[in-house]
């Protein structure tokens, strides 16, 4: 059999989730809103950040079950996030609305992608990711300012996630030998 039981369970979960998104008749517009706005009832950005970390960790764990497909899944989520973020930002008339959270979820998943998911890497990843997301040094700031639309909303968090992943890999190599 081509798919293992873990893959079948994961695909079933994804199918159920996508089914939830597509139940609404004007599905195209509502998809963008449901992807981005569901945690907007959390007013505190730290709580939103922790929620995004939890979802990013879950996503990174799910991707670890399918290592040979995980890069393709991440690229697909980035494209879906860019599309949904672009639609929602245009609807709200803002360049990077704070209610959009898919960029942070995917960014955090990239930060933890392929790393051992223990409390040390998760907490270190969260702290470094939040610092880069807030300060936006160098190329991350450039992406935030120069790339427009949904791609720009996703790009700075993607870059921050890549930097965090590389820093954590270097730290693990140094401290674990």
C-alpha positions in Angstrom: 0.0 0.0 0.0 1.3 3.5 -1.0 0.0 5.3 2.1 0.8 4.3 5.6 -2.0 4.5 8.3 -0.4 7.7 9.7 -0.7 9.4 6.2 -4.3 8.2 5.8 -5.2 9.7 9.3 -3.5 12.9 8.4 -5.2 13.2 5.0 -8.5 12.4 6.7 -8.0 15.3 9.2 -7.0 17.7 6.4 -10.0 16.6 4.4 -12.3 17.2 7.3 -10.8 20.6 7.9 -11.1 21.6 4.3 -14.7 20.3 4.3 -15.4 22.7 7.2 -14.0 25.6 5.2 -16.0 24.8 2.1 -19.4 24.3 3.7 -20.4 28.0 3.4 -22.1 28.8 0.0 -20.0 31.9 -0.8 -17.0 29.8 -0.1 -14.3 31.8 -1.9 -14.6 34.9 0.2 -15.4 33.1 3.4 -12.3 30.9 3.0 -10.0 33.8 3.3 -11.9 35.1 6.4 -12.0 31.8 8.2 -8.3 31.1 7.6 -7.3 34.5 9.0 -9.9 35.7 11.5 -10.9 32.8 13.6 -8.6 33.7 16.6 -9.4 37.4 16.4 -11.4 37.2 19.6 -8.1 37.1 21.4 -7.2 40.8 21.8 -3.8 40.3 23.5 -1.1 39.8 20.9 0.9 37.5 23.3 -2.1 35.2 23.6 -2.5 35.2 19.8 1.2 34.5 19.5 1.0 31.6 21.9 -2.0 30.2 20.0 0.0 30.5 16.7 2.9 28.8 18.3 0.7 25.9 19.4 -0.7 25.6 15.9 2.7 25.9 14.4 4.0 23.2 16.6 1.1 21.0 15.7 1.7 21.7 12.0 5.5 21.0 12.4 4.6 17.7 14.2 2.1 16.8 11.4 4.7 17.5 8.8 7.2 15.3 10.6 4.9 12.3 9.9 5.3 12.9 6.1 8.9 14.1 5.7 9.0 13.5 1.9 5.8 15.6 1.4 6.4 18.2 4.1 8.1 20.8 1.9 5.3 20.6 -0.7 2.7 21.0 2.1 4.6 24.0 3.5 4.7 25.6 0.0 1.0 24.9 -0.5 0.2 26.5 2.9 2.3 29.5 2.1 0.5 30.0 -1.2 -2.9 29.5 0.4 -1.9 31.9 3.2 -0.7 34.6 0.7 -3.9 34.3 -1.2 -6.1 34.4 1.9 -4.1 37.3 3.4 -4.2 39.3 0.2 -8.0 39.0 0.0 -8.6 39.9 3.6 -6.1 42.8 3.6 -7.8 44.3 0.5 -11.2 43.8 2.1 -10.1 45.6 5.3 -8.2 48.2 3.3 -4.9 47.6 5.3 -1.5 46.5 4.3 -0.9 44.0 7.1 -3.9 43.7 9.4 -3.2 42.3 12.9 -6.1 40.0 12.6 -4.3 37.9 10.0 -2.5 35.1 11.8 -1.8 32.4 9.1 1.6 34.0 8.4 2.7 33.5 12.0 1.4 29.9 12.1 3.3 29.0 8.9 6.3 31.0 10.0 6.4 29.1 13.3 6.0 25.8 11.5 9.0 26.7 9.3 11.0 27.7 12.4 10.5 24.2 13.9 10.5 22.2 10.6 12.7 19.1 10.9 13.8 19.8 14.4 13.2 17.7 17.5 10.0 19.0 19.1 10.8 19.3 22.8 10.2 22.1 25.2 13.6 23.6 24.7 13.4 24.0 20.9 9.7 25.1 21.1 10.4 27.8 23.7 13.7 29.0 22.1 12.0 29.0 18.7 9.1 31.1 20.0 11.3 33.6 21.7 13.6 34.1 18.7 10.7 34.1 16.3 8.8 36.8 18.3 12.0 38.9 18.6 12.6 38.7 14.8 8.9 39.3 14.1 8.9 42.4 16.2 12.3 43.9 15.4 12.4 42.8 11.8 16.2 43.1 11.2 17.8 43.4 7.8 16.3 41.3 5.0 13.1 40.6 7.1 12.4 44.4 7.3 13.1 44.7 3.6 10.6 42.0 2.8 8.1 43.6 5.1 8.4 47.0 3.4 9.0 46.1 -0.3 6.8 43.0 -1.0 3.2 44.0 -1.3 -0.1 42.1 -0.8 -0.4 38.6 0.6 3.0 37.6 -0.5 4.5 40.4 1.7 2.4 39.5 4.6 3.7 35.9 4.4 7.3 36.7 3.4 8.6 38.4 6.5 7.3 35.6 8.8 8.7 33.0 6.4 12.1 34.7 6.4 12.0 34.9 10.2 11.0 31.2 10.4 14.0 30.2 8.2 16.4 32.3 10.3 15.0 30.7 13.5 15.3 27.2 12.0 19.0 27.8 11.1 19.8 29.3 14.5 18.2 26.4 16.3 20.0 23.9 14.1 23.3 25.6 14.8 22.6 25.7 18.6 21.6 22.0 18.6 24.8 21.1 16.7 27.0 23.1 19.1 25.3 21.9 22.3 24.6 18.3 21.2 27.8 17.7 19.4 
